């Protein structure tokens, strides 16, 4: 089978639980598979290498570019197209078929978009969610026409070497229909640990509106209307569980909607704490 003219970049840190499945899902379909690892203390590197992936060490210098932009600049720069996968993500068979249709054009035609948005097939509590809150990632990029923003958030806690919750800048962008499957095999406490860190970053932005505006202009995953809504935890739950029919996913749908609502509550609580510590902040 002809390999797709795409390099897969998998940024990792301590992904031993998931990395074998992820590498196996792509190793035979793409031009190259590169695991960009940040000093994992488990067997991530050995497991990825055993499956045929290239393993590249990465150490963040505390400045921009951060990890994904670094990948755009340094991981197989001879190939224009780069697909980002997390260490717990795999392309669905339908997505592989869709990419083959796109990247096998008839003579005289070429791929024109600068990037592709790809929906996530999200798993939570051991179940594939079919409803509720959905996530779309700008994961497939033409590196010659895309870049990640560099907002003034280096002092913010929570994100570290990874870019925050904003999409890379690209134009034009096309949305694909088939998903990337996001199935984390780690225990659910790691989801809460991760989102506890993310909420630190989000709360910091709430008290630094000038940086938050930079993020908004960089096309965040959140819509502007939601950002301005009061009572975000309740709005988040009602939107995901009722309006988007998360209840059809049973207990997992309820748990996920509640977890995301709790995440919004964390952000608001931490932002209030930061404002109390610095009354001069807006």
C-alpha positions in Angstrom: 0.0 0.0 0.0 1.3 3.4 -0.9 2.1 5.5 2.1 0.4 8.9 2.5 2.7 11.9 1.8 2.3 13.0 5.4 4.5 12.8 8.5 2.9 11.9 11.8 4.2 13.8 14.8 3.3 12.4 18.2 4.4 14.7 21.1 4.7 12.6 24.3 5.7 12.6 27.9 5.1 9.4 29.9 2.7 7.7 27.4 3.8 4.1 27.9 0.2 3.0 28.5 -1.0 4.2 25.1 1.9 4.7 22.7 2.1 1.2 21.3 -1.5 1.3 20.1 -1.0 4.8 18.6 2.2 4.0 16.7 0.8 0.7 15.4 -2.3 2.5 14.0 -0.1 4.8 11.7 3.2 3.1 11.1 2.1 1.4 7.8 0.1 4.2 6.4 2.3 7.4 6.5 5.6 8.5 5.1 7.2 8.7 8.6 6.1 8.5 12.2 8.0 10.5 14.8 7.6 10.5 18.5 8.8 13.7 20.0 9.4 12.9 23.6 10.0 15.2 26.6 12.2 13.2 29.0 9.7 10.4 29.7 10.4 8.5 32.9 8.6 5.4 31.7 9.1 3.1 28.7 7.5 5.5 26.1 10.7 5.8 24.0 11.5 2.1 24.0 8.0 1.0 23.2 7.7 3.6 20.3 11.0 2.5 18.9 10.1 -1.1 19.0 7.1 -0.4 16.8 9.2 1.3 14.2 8.7 5.0 15.1 11.5 7.5 15.0 12.1 8.9 18.5 13.3 12.5 18.9 14.2 13.9 22.3 12.8 17.3 23.1 13.7 19.8 25.9 11.8 23.0 26.1 13.9 26.2 26.7 11.1 28.1 28.4 10.4 30.3 25.4 8.5 30.3 22.1 8.4 28.3 19.9 6.7 25.7 22.0 6.6 22.0 21.3 4.2 21.8 18.3 5.6 24.8 16.5 9.1 23.2 17.1 7.7 20.0 15.4 6.5 22.1 12.4 10.0 23.5 12.0 12.2 20.5 12.7 10.4 17.2 12.2 11.0 16.0 8.6 10.8 19.5 7.1 11.2 18.0 3.6 7.6 16.9 3.8 5.0 19.7 3.8 2.2 17.9 5.5 2.3 17.1 9.2 -0.4 15.2 11.2 -0.4 15.8 15.0 -1.6 12.9 17.1 -1.6 12.8 20.9 -0.1 9.7 22.5 -3.5 8.3 23.1 -5.0 8.9 19.7 -5.5 6.8 16.5 -6.9 7.6 13.1 -10.1 5.8 12.4 -10.2 3.5 9.3 -12.6 6.0 7.8 -10.2 8.8 8.3 -7.4 6.9 6.6 -9.7 6.3 3.6 -10.7 10.0 3.5 -7.0 11.0 3.5 -6.2 8.7 0.7 -9.0 10.2 -1.4 -7.7 13.7 -0.7 -4.1 13.0 -1.2 -4.5 10.9 -4.4 -5.8 13.6 -6.7 -6.2 13.1 -10.5 -3.4 14.5 -12.7 -3.3 18.3 -12.7 -4.9 18.7 -9.3 -3.3 19.3 -5.9 -4.3 19.6 -2.3 -5.2 23.3 -1.8 -6.2 23.8 1.9 -3.6 25.0 4.3 -5.0 22.8 7.1 -7.7 20.3 7.9 -9.9 20.3 11.0 -10.6 16.7 12.2 -13.3 15.8 14.8 -12.4 13.7 17.8 -14.1 10.5 18.6 -13.9 11.0 22.4 -13.9 8.2 24.9 -14.7 8.8 28.6 -15.3 6.3 31.4 -14.6 3.5 29.0 -17.3 4.4 26.5 -17.2 6.1 23.1 -19.3 9.3 23.3 -21.6 9.8 20.4 -23.3 13.0 21.6 -22.7 15.9 23.9 -19.8 18.3 23.7 -17.6 17.6 20.7 -14.0 18.6 20.0 -12.5 19.4 16.6 -8.7 19.6 16.2 -6.8 21.4 13.5 -4.4 18.5 13.4 -3.3 18.1 9.8 -1.2 21.1 8.7 0.8 22.3 5.7 3.8 23.5 7.6 4.6 26.0 4.8 1.3 27.8 5.4 0.6 27.3 9.1 2.0 28.5 12.4 1.0 28.4 16.0 0.4 31.7 17.8 2.9 33.0 20.4 0.7 34.9 22.9 2.3 36.6 26.0 1.4 33.7 28.3 4.8 32.4 29.2 4.3 33.5 32.8 1.0 31.6 33.0 1.0 28.3 34.9 -0.5 25.0 33.6 0.7 24.5 30.0 4.4 24.6 30.1 6.0 23.3 26.9 2.7 22.7 25.1 0.7 25.3 23.2 -2.5 26.3 25.0 -6.1 25.7 23.9 -5.9 27.6 20.6 -5.7 26.4 17.0 -2.8 27.0 14.6 -3.3 29.8 12.2 -4.1 28.7 8.7 -6.2 29.8 5.7 -8.1 28.2 4.1 -9.2 25.4 6.4 -11.4 22.4 5.4 -13.2 20.2 8.0 -13.0 16.4 7.5 -15.9 14.2 8.4 -14.1 11.1 9.7 -12.6 11.2 13.2 -9.4 10.7 15.1 -10.2 8.3 18.0 -9.2 9.7 21.4 -9.1 6.7 23.7 -7.0 7.3 26.8 -6.2 4.0 28.7 -4.9 5.8 31.7 -7.1 6.0 34.8 -9.6 8.8 35.0 -7.6 10.6 37.7 -5.1 11.5 35.0 -7.9 13.4 33.1 -8.6 15.4 36.3 -4.9 16.0 36.9 -4.5 17.3 33.4 -7.5 19.5 33.5 -6.5 20.8 36.9 -3.3 22.2 35.2 -5.3 23.5 32.2 -7.6 25.4 34.5 -4.6 27.2 36.0 -3.8 28.5 32.6 -7.4 29.4 31.8 -7.8 31.2 35.1 -4.6 33.2 34.5 -6.0 34.3 31.2 -9.2 35.5 32.9 -7.2 38.0 35.0 -5.0 39.0 32.0 -7.6 40.1 29.5 -5.0 41.6 27.1 -3.5 38.1 26.7 -6.9 36.5 26.6 -7.8 38.8 23.6 -4.6 37.6 21.8 -5.8 34.0 22.3 -9.3 34.9 21.1 -8.0 36.4 18.0 -5.9 33.3 17.4 -9.2 31.4 17.0 -9.6 29.5 20.2 -11.8 26.3 20.4 -14.3 28.2 22.5 -16.8 30.4 20.8 -16.9 34.1 21.8 -20.6 33.8 22.8 -19.8 31.1 25.3 -16.8 33.0 26.6 -19.1 35.9 27.6 -21.9 33.7 29.0 -22.6 34.0 32.8 -22.8 30.8 34.9 -20.4 28.9 32.6 -20.5 25.7 34.6 -24.3 25.4 34.4 -24.3 26.6 30.7 -21.6 24.0 29.9 -23.6 21.2 31.5 -26.9 22.2 29.9 -25.3 22.6 26.5 -23.5 19.2 26.6 -26.0 17.1 28.4 -29.4 18.5 27.3 -29.0 20.6 24.1 -26.3 18.3 22.6 -28.1 15.2 24.0 -25.3 13.9 26.0 -27.9 11.9 28.0 -28.1 9.5 25.1 -24.6 8.3 26.1 -25.9 7.0 29.4 -23.7 7.3 32.5 -20.6 8.2 30.6 -22.4 11.1 28.9 -23.5 12.4 32.3 -20.0 11.9 33.8 -18.4 13.8 31.0 -20.8 16.7 31.0 -20.4 17.0 34.8 -16.6 16.8 34.5 -16.5 19.6 31.9 -18.8 21.6 34.1 -16.5 21.1 37.1 -13.6 22.2 34.9 -15.4 25.5 34.1 -16.1 25.9 37.9 -12.4 25.4 38.6 -11.5 28.1 36.2 -13.9 30.6 37.7 -12.9 29.8 41.3 -9.2 30.1 40.6 -9.8 33.4 38.7 -11.6 34.8 41.7 -8.8 33.8 43.9 -6.2 35.5 41.6 -8.3 38.7 41.6 -8.5 38.7 45.4 -4.8 38.3 45.6 -4.3 41.3 43.2 -7.2 43.7 43.7 -5.9 46.0 41.0 -6.5 43.4 38.3 -9.7 43.8 36.2 
